[in-house]
Amino acid sequence: MSSESLRQQLFNEILLARQRVYAVREPTPLERLDIGTDAEVWVKREDQPPIHAYKWRGAYNNMATLSEEQRQRGVVCASAGNHAQGVALAAAKLGCSATVFMPRPTPMMKRKAVALHGGDHVTVELVGDTYDQAYHAARDYAAEHGLAFVHPYDDLATMGGQGTLADEVVMSGTGPFDVAYVQIGGGGMAAAVACWLKHYMPGIRVVGVEAEGQASMKAAVAHGGPVELESLDIFCDGTAVQRAGDLTFELCRELIDEFITVSNAEVCNAIRRFWNWRRRIVEPAGALGLAGLLSQQDRLSGKRALAITCGANLDFSQLAVIAADTGIGGQVRRHLRFRIDESPGALLGLLRDVLGGCNIVEFLYGKARAEYAEPVIGLDASDEVLQTVMQRCAAVGMPVTDITDGEDVDFRVINYDASLFHQPLLLRYEFPERAGALNEFLETIQPRANVCYFNYLYSGERVGRALVGLEFDTDGDRQAFLELLDEHPVLRLRHRVLSAETTQRMLGLPTGGQ
Ligand SMILES: Cc1ncc(COP(=O)(O)O)c(C=O)c1O
């Protein structure tokens, strides 16, 4: 089939899908977003109900085009989340049954959402560890039982439904747009949106956005046909597709003007910025298009641009990872390991002279050697700030290594040799989250104690909490310091000495009863 006739067929599918889809739901909003430049940015809010993702459109349209007999027999689908919810909703609306295959590690929240939308109409089968394994099991099951398989993207009826979101953009009268940034998983939404927008806004450029590590459409286009990616990053789980669809490949190759990739950190940053604009968290796949738009914002001066926030189904626990990966104020989080003398005042010197004015978000240090110390500092920094830090290090001859993305950093490993801690005192310390507070603490303790352990991570709260190990020349110095802590007008309220048992655990000493 020539791609021209495929494109025409898709156009016709969208045309027909409108009547079916609009009978079920109201259009989602199209909202203007001020990204702080002179670009006119609009966002199609597909993160809204009924399932907080656009996927119900394609699932419903696909199932509505089946014969009554097929629907009576029931349908099958495979999904890691959003498509399953769409099929569940459509099954309930159309009064048919659906068997939904999901990989076993699917978060409980997504399984519950399927049950919520589908009720008695849906049976969930948890099979395999990956979407692909669930997909093959679902296909086998459908073939064995003679049931219709509702494909999440590689089916014109599914794509036809997804295209209705582009029709709503056209019907809103807000266009035409110069450029649209559309995320690609299997490529169904991108193909449909590009097909419809290019018909009604002939001058529009459509940019397909994929996450690094899951760019299966970019690989397919480069290769001249769909290829299986050797490895698949699943951070953006909604778009994690190992191999582009056959139909979607043909359509995207023709309809998409440029394929770009963004990093997971850029996706996290787009989520954070959307939160700042709208107080709404979109899921990683839902923010991909916006991340693509932001990555090209310097090309958008005076232009009218469109992005789609197409999903908001994420497990609450993922927020911690997203927040840690976003950096603050559009900066990137980096981890630097410095080598300084293991001597009193060296740490304070590092913070004051090298890192002065920097936004410190993490501090990992443990005394592991008698001669030198290697604290790891996490910074949210722009390229310029990073360069300044490197220059300051070079000026004072301080060795520094960028160890961002190291597994030890990812897992917050702190090396220390507790046998080197002399007369140690371990305490929790809370300081106000403002510039200089950490330095003030170190300045206060520095003449009396040496830091042998420090563990701090910015949490977004007004107070920063650190686990601190101090060491002293003599037991008398340690006692004197404890008295000072209890009398000091500020430190008194901000510290808590660890219990003997916790201290023993941290020092690797046997604890009572063991
Ligand atoms: C939130 C979200 N965005 C994007 C996609 C990708 O859609 P497609 O497979 O049609 O490219 C999906 C697919 O499930 C999704 O759930």
The ligand as an ORCA input file, in Angstrom:
! r2SCAN-3c Opt
* xyz 0 1
  C       1.015      9.403     28.241
  C       1.354      8.802     26.927
  N       1.996      9.538     26.033
  C       2.334      9.058     24.828
  C       2.056      7.758     24.468
  C       2.520      7.257     23.140
  O       1.518      7.049     22.242
  P       1.767      6.262     20.893
  O       2.055      4.824     21.260
  O       0.503      6.407     20.157
  O       2.940      6.878     20.227
  C       1.373      6.948     25.370
  C       1.033      5.580     25.027
  O       0.490      4.832     25.824
  C       1.013      7.476     26.628
  O       0.373      6.738     27.532
*
